[in-house]
Amino acid sequence: MNTAERVRQEMRRFEASLPRLMPLYADRWVVFRDGDIVSLHDTEEQAYRAGLEAFGRHGGHVVAKVAEKRVIPLSAVVAYQKRG
C-alpha cells in the first residue's frame, strides 16, 4: 500500500475515533497511527516533528488536532469570484 492510501485509511480511523478521543484529548494535537494515538502534543509543530522522528516522511501516520469537524459551506459563486 502506498503512503497516500495509508494516510487516507488512518484519517478515516482517526475521524471514527473522535467521539472517544474528544472527552480525553480535546484541542490537543496527536500523532495517530495503526488506529491509535502514538503521542500527544500542545502544538501542531511539536506533533509534526514527533511524527517525522517516529515514522519518517513516508510513515503513513496522521498529525491532527482532536476537535470537532467543522463544515464550511462554500458557494460556487465564492469560488469563481473575480479578484482584484
C-alpha positions as a Markdown table, in Angstrom:
| # | Residue | x | y | z |
|---|---|---|---|---|
| 1 | Met | 0.0 | 0.0 | 0.0 |
| 2 | Asn | 1.4 | 3.4 | -0.8 |
| 3 | Thr | 1.8 | 6.2 | 1.7 |
| 4 | Ala | -1.2 | 8.3 | 0.5 |
| 5 | Glu | -3.6 | 5.4 | 0.8 |
| 6 | Arg | -2.3 | 4.5 | 4.2 |
| 7 | Val | -2.8 | 8.1 | 5.4 |
| 8 | Arg | -6.3 | 8.1 | 4.0 |
| 9 | Gln | -7.1 | 4.9 | 5.9 |
| 10 | Glu | -5.5 | 6.4 | 9.1 |
| 11 | Met | -7.5 | 9.6 | 8.7 |
| 12 | Arg | -10.7 | 7.6 | 8.4 |
| 13 | Arg | -9.8 | 5.7 | 11.6 |
| 14 | Phe | -8.9 | 9.0 | 13.4 |
| 15 | Glu | -12.2 | 10.6 | 12.4 |
| 16 | Ala | -14.1 | 7.5 | 13.6 |
| 17 | Ser | -12.2 | 7.7 | 16.9 |
| 18 | Leu | -13.1 | 11.3 | 17.6 |
| 19 | Pro | -16.1 | 10.6 | 19.8 |
| 20 | Arg | -13.9 | 8.5 | 22.0 |
| 21 | Leu | -10.9 | 10.9 | 21.9 |
| 22 | Met | -12.8 | 14.2 | 22.4 |
| 23 | Pro | -13.5 | 13.9 | 26.1 |
| 24 | Leu | -9.9 | 12.9 | 26.9 |
| 25 | Tyr | -7.8 | 15.0 | 24.4 |
| 26 | Ala | -9.9 | 17.9 | 23.1 |
| 27 | Asp | -7.8 | 20.6 | 21.5 |
| 28 | Arg | -4.6 | 18.6 | 21.7 |
| 29 | Trp | -2.5 | 17.6 | 18.7 |
| 30 | Val | -1.8 | 14.0 | 18.1 |
| 31 | Val | 0.3 | 11.6 | 16.1 |
| 32 | Phe | -2.1 | 8.9 | 15.1 |
| 33 | Arg | -1.1 | 5.5 | 13.5 |
| 34 | Asp | -2.5 | 2.0 | 13.4 |
| 35 | Gly | -5.8 | 3.2 | 14.8 |
| 36 | Asp | -4.5 | 4.8 | 18.0 |
| 37 | Ile | -2.7 | 7.8 | 19.4 |
| 38 | Val | 1.1 | 7.4 | 19.3 |
| 39 | Ser | 1.9 | 10.8 | 21.1 |
| 40 | Leu | 0.1 | 13.9 | 22.4 |
| 41 | His | 1.3 | 17.5 | 21.8 |
| 42 | Asp | 0.3 | 21.1 | 22.6 |
| 43 | Thr | 1.2 | 22.4 | 19.1 |
| 44 | Glu | 0.9 | 21.3 | 15.5 |
| 45 | Glu | 4.7 | 21.8 | 15.1 |
| 46 | Gln | 5.5 | 19.5 | 18.0 |
| 47 | Ala | 3.2 | 16.8 | 16.7 |
| 48 | Tyr | 4.6 | 17.1 | 13.2 |
| 49 | Arg | 8.2 | 16.8 | 14.4 |
| 50 | Ala | 7.4 | 13.9 | 16.6 |
| 51 | Gly | 5.7 | 12.1 | 13.7 |
| 52 | Leu | 8.7 | 12.6 | 11.5 |
| 53 | Glu | 11.1 | 11.4 | 14.1 |
| 54 | Ala | 9.0 | 8.3 | 14.8 |
| 55 | Phe | 8.0 | 7.3 | 11.3 |
| 56 | Gly | 9.8 | 9.4 | 8.7 |
| 57 | Arg | 8.3 | 11.3 | 5.8 |
| 58 | His | 6.5 | 8.3 | 4.4 |
| 59 | Gly | 5.4 | 6.7 | 7.7 |
| 60 | Gly | 1.7 | 6.7 | 6.8 |
| 61 | His | 0.8 | 8.5 | 10.1 |
| 62 | Val | -1.7 | 11.3 | 10.7 |
| 63 | Val | -0.9 | 14.6 | 12.6 |
| 64 | Ala | -4.2 | 16.1 | 13.6 |
| 65 | Lys | -6.0 | 18.2 | 16.3 |
| 66 | Val | -8.6 | 16.4 | 18.4 |
| 67 | Ala | -11.5 | 18.7 | 17.6 |
| 68 | Glu | -15.0 | 18.5 | 16.1 |
| 69 | Lys | -15.1 | 18.6 | 12.3 |
| 70 | Arg | -16.3 | 21.9 | 11.1 |
| 71 | Val | -18.2 | 22.1 | 7.8 |
| 72 | Ile | -17.7 | 25.4 | 5.9 |
| 73 | Pro | -20.4 | 25.9 | 3.3 |
| 74 | Leu | -19.0 | 27.2 | 0.1 |
| 75 | Ser | -20.9 | 28.5 | -2.8 |
| 76 | Ala | -19.6 | 28.1 | -6.3 |
| 77 | Val | -20.1 | 31.9 | -6.7 |
| 78 | Val | -17.4 | 32.5 | -4.0 |
| 79 | Ala | -15.0 | 30.1 | -5.7 |
| 80 | Tyr | -15.3 | 31.9 | -9.0 |
| 81 | Gln | -15.4 | 35.5 | -7.9 |
| 82 | Lys | -13.1 | 37.8 | -9.7 |
| 83 | Arg | -10.3 | 39.1 | -7.6 |
| 84 | Gly | -8.6 | 42.4 | -7.9 |
